[in-house]
Each structure stands twice: as structure tokens, then as C-alpha cells.
Amino acid sequence: MKQVSLEMGSGGRLMQDFIRDKLLPVFKNRYLQILHDSALLPNGLALTTDSYTVDPIFFPGGDIGTLCVNGTVNDLVVSGARPEYLSLALIIEEGLEMATLEKILASIKRTASRNRVSIVTGDTKVVPRGQADKIYINTAGVGHLVGHPRPEKIKPGDKILVTGPIGEHGLAILLARNNFRMSSRVRSDCGPLLFLLPLWKQGALWMRDITRGGLATVLSELADKINHPLLAEEENIPLSRALKGAVEILGIDPLYLACEGRALLVVKESEARRVLNVLKKSSGGQQAAIIGEVQDKVGRKGEALLRTSSGGLRLLEPLTSELLPRIC
């Protein structure tokens, strides 16, 4: 491929190939090659960074300000770190209404305060009209480790959990663009995952927030990482009634829709029920569910399988095209 394509930023297979083939060989080191949501650094520190180009910048359930803080916080949490400090870099298009900018900054301040993180450094650039789309935001986050992912400890029988209904952020963005002239009560699930931090000491072996590429892509990546087959049960995957109705009309597979406040967990078999009960008592996990398990009888090593509602088996693969650009 001689040119960069949208699919290289989709979170799916082409993005994985791009990182593996083009980026890792240039920058390879022991911190980067793990390719988790954050780098786990010496002295118990974790560092993450992300850029936000969402369109539209205001959407049902949030805006680019709430998104940039929650997204960075969540990348630290699923890496085992308690978020503490954030940087904030703004790339603003000339002509953006000052009232719009002030509203976004207020969202950032409010969300950071709720997450108990401080904005401690930043940068501002303004580009000429037409050379950006209103505003882009880059953040970096630093936190202290309270645990860390242990994919090497995952074994057959361990359970796979999700923290709540999936796909609502991706669908909310899709409908907010009004491409389908369709109304829905679906709101983005954009929110913090801080309630997961105690689970690092209660049986959680691995976590990942379900963002670009959706649940199917995260499951596929996990199966490849641990070299065991995974089996998810379609009937156990939580979907809101509003989302079910919308995706049926639009013909969209909800397993590939992004979230911005949901996570996938792998938990020791012996701790799964207790962890589920803890999640259901938390503010962000009341609709959590055990959706499957690590297998040694069904499937081949590295496969992620879905047992459909009709009883058949479907192979889940990473997203192979750009389902919806600029969702975060």
C-alpha cells in the first residue's frame, strides 16, 4: 500500500498490520512492543496518549471534552493504573466560536474533576480556516500502577465479562451525523471506568476498553494474544433495546460498534461470580454480564468464536474496513 487509508486508523486488522509493519520496526523497545493501552514504566508508572477527532463534537451523551478525559482515564485503568495527571493539547480551526470552545473547556474541567485527575500541562495551536474541522484534542495521561495485565496467566475455564451494553457510542455518533434521518434514544456510553480499579486485586487477569473495532475485534485480539480459543455466547451479550431496534433497521453488526465507557475483562474462573456481583453494585457496571469463557474444547488456538442464538458457531475476526471514521 503506497498511501495511508482511513482503515489504518479503524482499530481493526489494517491498523494492527500498520503498527506491526511500519511503526514497531522503527521504534521497537520493551515498553512499546507489549502494545497495551498504556506503557508500563519503571517506578510503578503508566503512560498513555490519545488524540480525539470526533465528528460531531457534541453528541447525545457527551462531547469531545468529556470524551478526551474519559478515554485517557480508561486507557490507564485497563492497564492497571490509577489516573492522576493529564496533558491537554488543542488544535483549533480558525473561526471556531469562542462560546463553543468555552463549553468544551468546561466539559473537560468538569470531567477531570469527577475523575480526580489534574490537567497539568498542555499546548494550543490554531490552524487556518479549512485546515482542520473545528477542534482536535490530544491528551496524555500518567498514573500509578495498582495491578497489571497478566495474559500469560489466562487459562481454559476463565470467564469473559463485559461491564455493560455494548455499541452505544458508535451508534450515537452515527445517528448524530444525521446520515440516516432517523431518531433514536441511544446515547453514547462515554464514561469513566474507575470502578474497575479494585478488581485488579480481586481476580481480574486482563482488561481492555471496547473502543474502535468493537467487541468482536477486542475478542479476536485477545484470542491471538493468549493463544487459546475463546467462546462468547450471543444471548449473554448485553444490548440496549434502543440499540437493538436501530441496528436491525440499519443492518449493522453491533459487535463492531465502538464503546467509550465499556470494558472487556478476563477473570479467574473461581472469582467470576463474585466479580460480577461487585460490578453490578458499582455505578458503571449494573448491567455487567459474563458473556463467555476461555476454551480448550471448542475452536482452535487463537480463535474467537461466537455461539449464535440459533446454536451455530461464528468466527469473530478483527474489523477489516473503516465502519465509521472519527468516532473518537
C-alpha positions in Angstrom: 0.0 0.0 0.0 1.5 3.3 -1.1 -0.9 5.7 0.6 -2.4 6.0 4.1 -6.1 4.9 4.1 -8.9 5.5 6.6 -8.8 1.9 7.5 -5.3 2.3 9.1 -7.0 4.2 11.9 -10.0 2.0 12.3 -8.8 -0.1 15.2 -9.1 -3.2 13.1 -6.8 -5.5 11.1 -5.3 -2.9 8.8 -4.4 -0.7 11.8 -2.8 -3.7 13.5 -0.8 -4.5 10.4 0.2 -0.9 10.0 1.5 -0.7 13.6 3.3 -4.0 13.4 4.9 -3.5 10.0 5.6 0.3 9.9 5.8 1.6 13.5 7.2 -1.2 15.6 10.3 -1.8 13.5 11.2 1.9 13.8 10.5 2.4 17.5 10.7 -1.1 18.9 11.6 -1.3 22.6 10.4 -3.4 25.6 7.8 -0.9 26.7 6.2 -0.4 23.2 6.2 -4.0 22.0 3.6 -5.1 24.6 1.1 -2.9 22.6 -1.3 -2.4 25.5 -3.4 0.7 26.1 -0.6 2.2 28.2 3.1 1.8 28.6 4.1 0.3 31.9 7.2 2.2 33.0 9.7 1.9 35.8 8.8 3.0 39.4 5.2 1.8 39.0 4.2 4.4 36.5 1.9 4.1 33.4 1.8 6.5 30.5 -0.8 6.7 27.7 -1.7 9.1 24.9 -4.6 9.6 22.6 -6.0 12.0 20.0 -9.6 12.9 19.6 -11.1 14.0 16.3 -14.8 13.0 16.9 -17.4 14.3 14.5 -19.7 15.9 15.6 -18.0 17.4 18.6 -21.3 17.4 20.5 -23.3 14.2 20.6 -26.0 12.6 22.7 -24.4 11.6 26.0 -21.2 13.8 25.7 -18.9 15.9 23.7 -15.2 16.0 22.6 -14.3 17.3 26.1 -15.9 14.5 28.1 -14.6 12.1 25.6 -10.9 13.1 25.7 -10.8 12.9 29.5 -12.7 9.7 30.0 -10.9 8.0 27.1 -7.5 8.7 28.6 -8.6 7.8 32.1 -9.9 4.5 30.8 -6.7 3.6 28.9 -4.9 3.9 32.2 -7.5 1.9 34.2 -7.5 -1.1 31.9 -3.7 -1.1 32.1 -3.8 -1.4 35.9 -3.1 2.3 36.8 -4.9 4.8 38.9 -5.1 8.0 36.7 -3.6 11.1 38.2 -2.3 13.7 35.7 -3.3 14.6 32.2 -1.9 16.8 29.5 -4.1 18.8 27.1 -3.2 19.9 23.6 -5.7 21.8 21.5 -5.6 22.1 17.7 -8.3 24.7 16.9 -9.5 25.7 13.5 -9.7 29.5 12.9 -13.2 30.7 13.2 -14.4 28.3 15.9 -17.0 30.2 18.0 -15.5 31.2 21.4 -18.7 30.0 23.1 -18.2 26.6 21.6 -14.6 26.4 22.9 -15.6 27.6 26.3 -18.3 24.9 26.5 -15.7 22.2 25.6 -13.3 23.5 28.2 -16.0 23.5 30.8 -16.7 19.8 30.0 -13.0 18.9 30.3 -12.8 20.7 33.7 -15.9 19.0 35.0 -15.0 15.5 33.8 -11.4 15.8 35.1 -12.8 16.9 38.5 -15.2 13.9 38.6 -12.3 11.6 37.8 -10.0 13.3 40.3 -7.3 13.9 37.7 -5.4 17.2 37.1 -4.7 18.9 33.8 -1.0 19.8 34.5 0.4 20.8 31.1 -0.7 21.5 27.6 -0.4 23.2 24.2 -2.5 25.3 21.9 -2.3 25.6 18.1 -4.6 27.4 15.8 -4.7 26.4 12.1 -6.2 28.4 9.2 -9.8 28.0 8.3 -10.4 24.8 6.3 -7.2 23.1 7.5 -9.0 21.3 10.4 -12.6 20.5 11.4 -13.4 22.8 14.4 -11.2 21.3 17.0 -8.9 18.3 17.6 -7.6 17.4 21.1 -4.6 15.3 22.1 -4.1 14.1 25.7 -1.6 12.1 27.6 -2.2 10.5 31.0 0.0 9.4 33.8 -0.9 7.1 36.7 0.4 4.8 39.3 0.0 1.1 38.9 -2.3 -0.8 41.3 -2.1 -4.0 39.2 -1.1 -5.0 35.7 -2.5 -7.3 32.9 -1.4 -10.9 33.1 -2.5 -12.5 29.9 0.1 -15.3 30.4 -2.0 -16.4 33.5 -5.2 -16.8 31.5 -6.2 -20.5 31.2 -9.2 -22.5 30.0 -12.3 -22.1 32.2 -11.5 -18.4 33.0 -14.6 -16.2 32.3 -15.1 -13.3 30.0 -17.2 -10.4 31.2 -18.4 -7.1 29.8 -19.3 -4.2 32.0 -22.5 -3.2 30.3 -24.4 -2.9 27.0 -22.1 -2.5 24.0 -22.1 -0.3 20.9 -24.0 2.7 22.1 -21.2 5.3 21.5 -20.6 4.2 17.9 -24.4 4.2 17.1 -24.9 7.6 18.9 -22.2 9.2 16.7 -23.6 7.5 13.5 -27.1 8.9 14.2 -25.8 12.3 15.3 -24.4 12.8 11.9 -28.0 12.5 10.6 -26.9 10.5 7.6 -30.0 8.3 8.0 -32.5 10.9 9.1 -33.5 8.6 11.9 -34.3 9.4 15.5 -33.3 7.2 18.4 -33.0 7.3 22.2 -29.5 5.8 22.0 -26.9 7.9 23.9 -23.2 7.5 24.0 -21.9 5.3 26.8 -19.0 7.7 27.2 -17.9 7.4 30.9 -15.1 6.5 33.2 -14.1 3.0 34.2 -12.6 3.9 37.6 -14.9 1.4 39.3 -12.8 -1.4 37.8 -9.6 -0.5 39.7 -10.3 -2.6 42.8 -10.8 -5.7 40.5 -7.1 -5.9 39.7 -6.8 -7.4 43.2 -9.9 -9.5 43.1 -9.3 -11.9 40.2 -9.1 -9.8 37.1 -6.3 -11.0 34.8 -6.8 -8.7 31.8 -8.9 -5.8 30.8 -9.4 -3.7 27.6 -11.8 -0.9 26.9 -14.0 -1.7 23.9 -13.4 1.2 21.6 -12.6 1.2 17.8 -13.3 -2.1 16.3 -15.9 -3.1 18.9 -16.3 -6.2 21.0 -15.6 -8.6 18.1 -12.2 -7.0 17.4 -11.2 -7.0 21.1 -12.1 -10.7 21.5 -10.1 -11.6 18.4 -7.1 -9.7 19.6 -7.3 -11.3 23.0 -7.6 -14.8 21.5 -4.5 -14.2 19.4 -2.6 -12.9 22.4 -3.2 -15.8 24.7 -3.2 -18.5 22.0 -6.3 -20.1 23.4 -9.8 -20.2 21.7 -12.5 -18.0 23.2 -16.2 -18.8 23.1 -18.7 -16.0 23.6 -22.5 -16.6 23.9 -24.5 -14.2 21.7 -27.5 -14.4 24.1 -25.4 -13.2 27.0 -24.0 -10.1 25.4 -26.0 -7.1 26.8 -27.6 -4.8 24.2 -30.0 -2.0 25.0 -33.5 -2.2 23.5 -33.0 1.1 21.6 -29.7 -0.1 20.0 -31.3 -3.5 19.0 -34.1 -1.7 17.2 -31.7 0.7 15.4 -29.1 -1.8 14.2 -31.9 -4.1 12.9 -33.2 -1.3 10.7 -29.7 -0.2 9.6 -28.3 -3.7 9.1 -25.3 -3.0 11.3 -23.5 -5.7 13.4 -23.4 -4.3 17.0 -20.3 -6.4 17.8 -18.2 -4.0 15.7 -19.7 -0.8 17.1 -17.4 1.2 19.4 -18.0 2.0 23.1 -16.3 4.7 25.2 -17.3 3.5 28.7 -17.4 -0.3 28.5 -14.6 -2.8 29.1 -14.0 -6.5 28.5 -12.5 -8.4 31.4 -11.0 -11.9 31.8 -11.4 -13.1 35.3 -10.3 -16.3 37.1 -13.0 -18.9 37.0 -13.1 -19.2 40.7 -13.7 -15.4 41.1 -16.0 -14.7 38.2 -19.4 -14.7 40.1 -18.0 -12.6 42.9 -16.5 -10.1 40.5 -19.8 -10.0 38.6 -21.7 -9.2 41.8 -19.1 -6.4 42.6 -19.6 -4.9 39.2 -23.4 -5.0 39.5 -23.2 -3.0 42.7 -21.0 -0.3 41.1 -22.2 2.8 39.4 -20.9 1.8 36.0 -21.4 -2.0 35.9 -25.1 -2.5 36.9 -25.7 -4.3 33.6 -22.5 -6.3 33.5 -22.6 -9.9 32.3 -20.5 -13.0 31.9 -20.5 -13.5 28.1 -18.2 -16.5 27.6 -15.1 -18.3 28.6 -11.6 -19.3 27.6 -11.8 -22.7 25.9 -9.8 -25.9 25.4 -12.5 -28.0 23.7 -14.2 -25.7 21.2 -12.2 -24.0 18.5 -8.6 -23.8 17.6 -5.8 -21.8 19.3 -6.1 -18.1 18.7 -9.8 -18.2 17.5 -12.6 -16.1 18.9 -15.9 -17.8 18.4 -19.5 -16.7 18.9 -22.2 -19.2 19.7 -25.2 -17.6 17.9 -28.7 -17.5 19.2 -29.6 -20.3 16.8 -26.8 -22.5 18.2 -24.3 -22.3 15.4 -20.7 -21.1 15.7 -19.4 -18.0 14.1 -15.7 -17.0 13.8 -15.1 -13.4 15.0 -12.4 -11.5 13.2 -10.9 -8.0 13.6 -12.7 -5.2 11.8 -11.4 -5.2 8.2 -12.7 -1.9 7.0 -13.5 1.6 8.4 -17.0 1.1 9.7 -17.3 4.7 10.9 -14.4 7.2 10.8 -13.9 9.8 13.5 -15.9 8.2 16.3 -13.4 9.3 19.0 
